[in-house]
Amino acid sequence: MIMMRTGLLATLACLGTLSVAHAADYEDFARVLSVTPQYEQVNYPQQECRTEYVPVQRQQQRGAGGSLIGGIAGGIIGNQVGGGSGRAVATAAGAITGAIVGDRLENNDRGAVVDQQPVRQCRTIDNWQSRANGYVVTYEYHGHTYTSVMPYDPGERMRVRVSVMPR
């Protein structure tokens, strides 16, 4: 019991000294002497696009009309030649020859055709801009000068937190 009483007294004594050593905080105002904005360079890249026309070669489609008309004409002419079983051979040979000649006449000068095809070209362009990322504030409080970096411009005076503690 005596030991418990001694421990309780020691605890109370410690708590008493802690309350005396506790800091007193309050707010006050300080006079701002200067504010200097700090800038940083920030890149906001942008995409620039344009449409260019490039030549593209393509083959023309072959026509079938010349072969068809040539085959019919060759068959008619072949049918006029010969007689009997030779007439059938002459008709077939005339149709084949007429189809080849008709195809060459229609498609001989059909080559590659050049068209213009649109192609979208894009590139990224740097867009550097300056922006304020803070303010170096020099202020005076009770005859002492202090400097801090703040996220905003405080104006002519600023609120400060004052803490008083015994030495």
C-alpha positions in Angstrom: 0.0 0.0 0.0 2.9 2.4 0.8 4.4 1.5 -2.6 1.2 2.2 -4.3 0.9 5.6 -2.6 4.5 6.5 -3.6 3.8 5.6 -7.2 0.7 7.7 -7.2 2.5 10.7 -5.8 5.3 10.3 -8.4 2.7 10.1 -11.2 0.9 13.2 -10.0 4.2 15.1 -9.7 5.1 14.2 -13.3 1.7 15.3 -14.6 2.1 18.6 -12.8 5.4 19.3 -14.5 4.0 18.3 -17.9 1.2 20.8 -17.7 3.7 23.6 -17.0 6.0 22.5 -19.9 3.1 22.4 -22.4 3.4 25.0 -25.1 0.8 27.8 -25.5 -0.2 28.2 -29.2 -2.1 31.2 -30.6 -2.6 32.9 -33.9 -1.5 36.5 -34.8 -0.8 38.5 -37.9 2.6 39.3 -39.5 3.4 42.1 -42.0 4.4 40.8 -45.4 7.5 42.4 -46.8 7.7 40.8 -50.2 6.1 38.1 -52.3 8.0 36.5 -55.2 6.2 34.0 -57.4 8.2 30.8 -58.3 7.6 29.6 -61.9 8.1 26.2 -63.4 8.0 25.2 -67.1 5.3 22.7 -67.8 4.9 21.0 -71.2 1.3 20.5 -72.5 2.0 18.6 -75.7 -0.5 18.9 -78.5 -1.2 16.8 -81.5 -1.2 18.5 -84.9 -2.8 16.6 -87.8 -3.2 17.3 -91.5 -4.4 15.4 -94.5 -1.9 14.7 -97.4 -2.8 13.2 -100.7 -0.4 10.5 -102.0 -0.5 8.9 -105.5 -1.5 5.2 -105.4 -1.4 3.0 -108.5 -4.1 0.4 -109.1 -4.8 -1.9 -112.0 -7.9 -1.3 -114.0 -10.3 -4.2 -114.2 -10.2 -6.1 -117.4 -13.3 -5.9 -119.6 -15.1 -9.0 -120.8 -17.2 -7.4 -123.5 -14.4 -7.6 -126.2 -13.9 -11.3 -125.6 -17.6 -12.0 -125.8 -18.3 -10.0 -129.0 -15.0 -11.3 -130.6 -16.0 -14.9 -129.8 -19.5 -14.5 -131.3 -18.1 -12.8 -134.4 -15.3 -15.4 -134.8 -17.8 -18.3 -134.4 -20.1 -16.8 -137.1 -17.2 -16.3 -139.5 -15.8 -19.8 -138.7 -19.3 -21.3 -139.3 -19.2 -19.9 -142.8 -16.0 -21.8 -143.7 -16.0 -25.5 -144.4 -18.7 -28.1 -144.4 -19.7 -31.2 -142.4 -17.5 -32.0 -139.4 -15.0 -29.4 -140.5 -17.6 -26.7 -140.0 -17.8 -27.5 -136.2 -14.0 -27.3 -136.0 -13.9 -24.1 -138.0 -16.7 -22.6 -135.8 -14.8 -23.5 -132.6 -11.5 -22.2 -133.9 -13.2 -18.9 -135.1 -14.8 -18.4 -131.7 -11.5 -18.9 -129.8 -9.6 -16.7 -132.2 -12.3 -14.0 -132.1 -12.4 -14.0 -128.3 -8.6 -13.6 -128.1 -8.6 -10.7 -130.6 -11.5 -9.0 -129.0 -9.9 -9.2 -125.5 -6.6 -7.7 -126.8 -8.4 -4.9 -128.6 -10.4 -4.0 -125.5 -7.8 -4.5 -122.7 -4.5 -3.9 -124.5 -4.0 -0.3 -123.4 -5.5 -0.8 -119.9 -2.5 -0.2 -117.5 -2.2 1.1 -114.0 -4.4 4.0 -113.0 -3.0 6.6 -110.6 -5.4 7.8 -107.9 -4.9 10.2 -105.1 -5.5 8.7 -101.7 -5.9 10.8 -98.5 -3.5 9.9 -95.7 -3.8 11.5 -92.3 -0.4 12.6 -90.9 -0.1 13.5 -87.2 2.8 14.7 -85.0 3.1 15.8 -81.4 4.3 19.4 -80.8 5.7 20.6 -77.5 3.7 23.4 -75.9 5.8 24.8 -73.0 4.1 27.2 -70.6 5.1 28.9 -67.4 3.0 28.5 -64.4 3.3 29.7 -60.8 3.9 26.8 -58.4 4.4 28.7 -55.2 5.3 32.0 -53.7 8.4 33.0 -51.7 7.0 35.1 -48.9 9.2 37.3 -46.7 7.4 38.6 -43.6 8.2 40.4 -40.3 6.9 39.4 -36.9 7.9 41.3 -33.7 11.1 42.6 -35.3 12.2 39.3 -36.8 12.2 38.5 -40.5 11.2 35.1 -41.8 10.8 33.5 -45.2 8.5 30.7 -46.3 7.2 29.2 -49.5 3.5 29.3 -49.7 1.0 27.9 -52.3 -0.8 31.3 -52.6 0.0 35.1 -52.3 -1.0 36.0 -48.8 -1.5 39.8 -49.5 -0.2 42.6 -47.2 -0.5 40.6 -44.0 -0.7 37.0 -43.1 -1.9 34.8 -40.3 0.9 33.1 -38.3 0.8 30.5 -35.6 2.8 31.5 -32.5 4.0 28.9 -30.0 5.4 29.9 -26.7 7.5 27.4 -24.6 9.8 27.9 -21.7 13.5 27.3 -22.3 
